[in-house]
Amino acid sequence: MSARIIPVVKRKQIIELSDSGKRTDGRSLTDYRNIEIIIGDIDKAEGSATVILGGTRVTAGVKFEIGDPFPDTPNEGVMQVSAEFVPFASPEFEPGKPDETAVELARVVDRGLRESKMLDTSKLCIEPGKRVWICHVDLYILDHCGNLIDTAALAGLCALLSAKMPEAKVKGDTVELTGKKLPMPFSGIVPINVTLAKIGDKLFADPSFEEEEVLDCRLSVAFMQKGDDEKSLMLCAMQKGEAGYMTIEEVTRAVELAKLKSQELRSLVSSKVNING
């Protein structure tokens, strides 16, 4: 059977099963695969976490360095998200500079973290207009079995929530590290990302690798909530991927489903790391 025919057969099978609310791996259309969260598995990082979602595995590490502020925000520090696709994680990954997929992944994860304002970047300022902390959130894709976005977003979030930042003191023209570790300046707001794939006229939560091979498009939605206040739950970021389209009704349905699933994922994160600042 040719490489062209295989995705067509897979898509037909996936759509036929979805008509009865089932998927090829036995899940319902709204179920996530099993999720495992491991906190603090990188000793030399300021914070770290590994998330295993089904067979997809992503490790995130948090590190700080002293750098220059952006000209338009001279009194604020910086948070930067990057993604590295380890070649052995998938036959599709190649060594070298990050490709478009890695750049998109980092941007989607970054947007959810940044737009929620979970990190108070004003408290990353060491010397206004001169020196600030740059908080690096580095994502390492170790195994790709579908839904990299949600796996990476959870790993980055948990790494940040587990992190401590170095203490720095300004002495004359220099900055000295005291050796102490300080609590992260969190706002108490936590963003959770949920990705849905559209295949035919159905929406699939947590798409597997084979579902991603035949999807029409996907929608990633991040909801933020402050503390345990469910009334504060708000949409903070959204990203559509791939060439297919979604109707207004499908987008509305996707957002409502993402809102519901975000609460389930939030409860899981809360069981592993403090989310209340």
N, C-alpha and C positions, 0 to 999 in steps of 0.2 A: 504493500500500500504506500503510495507516495506521501511525501511530507505535506503536500498541499491538501490531500484528502483527509488526513488524520484529524486536523482541527475541525473540519466540517462535521465529521462523524462524532467527535467529542461534543461539539456544540449541540448537535441534534439530540444526543443522549442526555446532556445536562438540561436542555429545555424540556424534554419529555418528562424527565423525573421531577422537574420543578412544578409541573402542572399538578402533581399530587403533593406538593410541599416538601419534597425530599431532594437530597443531593447525593452525588456519587459516593461520598464518604459517610453517608448515613445521617448527617445533620439535617435539621430543618433549615429553611432559608434564613432565619434570624439568629441561628446559633453561632457562637464563636467556638473555635477549637480550644483544647485545653491550654491554659496559660500558666506558666511558671515564672516567678520573679525571684532573682537572686540578688541580694544587696551586698555591696562592699567587696566584690570579688577581685578588684584591682588595688593592691596595697599602696602603690605609689601615686594613685590619683587622689584628688581632694574629695571625690565622691564617685561612685560607680554602681552600675547595675547591669545585669544580663536578663533579657526577657526571651523566653522560648514560647512561641505561639504556634501550636501544632509542631511542625518541623522547622519553622523559621526561627533563627537565633540571631539576636543583635546584642552586642555589648556596647555600653556607653561609659565614657569616662569624662570627668570634669577636672580641668586644670586652670590655674590662674597665672597670668603674667602681668607685669606693669607696662603700660603703654600710654600712648597719647589719646586724648578724647577726640571725638569728632568735632569739627569746627562749629556745627550748629547746636551741639549739646556739650558745651565745655565743662559742665559740672556733673556729668553723668558718665558712669562706666559703660562697658560694652559687653554684650553677650553675643557669641558667634557659634553657630552650629555647622559642623562639617560631617560628611559621610564618606567612608572608604569601603569599597566593595572588595573584599578579599577574593582573589581569583578562584580559590577552590570552593567557594560557596555556591557557585552555579556555573554551568558551561557557558552561560552568556556573559560572564564577567571576565574582563581582560585586564592584565597589569598596565599601569601607566596612570596618567592624569585622570581625575574624575570625569566621567562622561555625563551626558545630559540627564540620565536617570539618577545618578548620584547627586548631581546639583539640584534636581527637582526634589528629591527626597529630603535633602538638607533644608531646602527652602520651606517645604510644607511643615516639617517639624519645627523649624525656627519660627514660622508665622504663628503657630498655635501658642508657643511659649511666650513670644514677644507681645502679641496682641492681647493676651490675657493680663499682661503686666504682673505676672506672678513674682518676678524678681524686681525689687526696687533698685534700679540702676543708679539712682542718685546717691545711694549709700556705698556704691563702688568707687566713688570719687576719693582720691587720696589727697590731691592738691588741685583745687579748682583751676581749670584752664590749662593745666600742665601735665598731671599724671593721674591715671585712673587704673583700676583693675580691669583687665580683659578676661572675661569668663568664657573659656572654651568648652563647648559640649561636643565631644568627638564620638561619632557613631561608627561602629565597625560591624559590617554585615558578614556574619560567619556562616550562615546557611540560609538559602532562599527557597522556601516552599510556599510562597504566596503571602500577600498582605505585609509587605515590608514597611509601609507607612505607619500602620498602627503599632507594629512591633517596635520600630525605631522610636516612635513618639513616646511609647510607654517606657522604653529604656532610658531615653533622654530625661524624661520627667522624673523617674525614680532616682537616676544618678544625681540630678540637681537636688532633690528632696533629701538625699542622704549626705550631701556635701557639707563641708566646713570650709570657710575662707581664711586665708592667712591674715594676720594683723600686721599693718605697716605703720611706721611713725616717720614723720618728716622731721629731719634734723638738718637745719641749714639748707644746703643745696642738694642734700642726698635723702634717700628714702631707705630706712632700715627695717628689716623684718624682725619682729620680736620673737618669733618662734611659736607664738600662741595661735590657736585656731579659734575663729569666731563663728557664731551661728550665721547662717545665710540670711540676708535681708529680704525675707519673703513677705509678700503682701497678704498671705492667707488665701489667695486665689489659686485654684488648681485647674489647668485645662486638660481635657481628655479628648483624644481624637478617635473618631469612628469612620471607617471606610466601607462604602457599599459599592458593589459592582452591579451594573445593569447588563443582563443577558436576556435578549428578547424583550418581553414586557415584565420581567421579574427583577426584584432587587435581592442581592445576596450579601449578607453581612460577612465580614472576614473572608474574602475570596481566597480560595486555594490557588496554587500555581496553575493547575489545569483550567480552573475557571478564569483566571486572568488571561490565559492564552486565547480565549474565545469571547471575552467580554466586549460589549459595545462601547462602554465608557465606565468611569468610576467617579464617585464623589466622596471626598474626605471632608468631614465636618468636625470642628472642635468646639466643645462646650466648656465654659468655665463656671466655677461655683466657688463662693467664698465660704470657707469653713464647712459647717454642717447645715448651712441655710439653703434648703432646696429652693426657696423663693428667689434666691440670687442667681439661679442657673440661667446662663445666657449664652447664645451663640457668639463665638469670637473670631472664627476663621473658617473659610471654606475654599476648597480647591477641586476643580473638575479636571480629570485626566482622560486621555485618549480621544479619538476622533468622533465617536458617536454622540448622540444628543439625548437629552432628557426633557420631557414635557414639564410644564409648570406643576401639574399634578404629581408627577414622579419626583420632582425636586422636593415638593412639600412632604410627600410620603417619606422620602429619604431622610429629611431633616428630623421628622418626628421619630422615626426609628432610631436615628443616630442619638437623639436626645435620650431615649429610653436605654439604649445600650451603653451610653456614656456613664449612666448611673451604676450599672453593673460593674463596669471596669473601674470606676472610682472606688467602689467598695473593696475590690480586690487590691488596688493600690494602697488603700487605707489600712488594710490588714498587714501590709508589709513595711510601711514607712509612714512617719508622721506627716499628715497633709494639712494640719491646722496651723502651720507657721510657728 
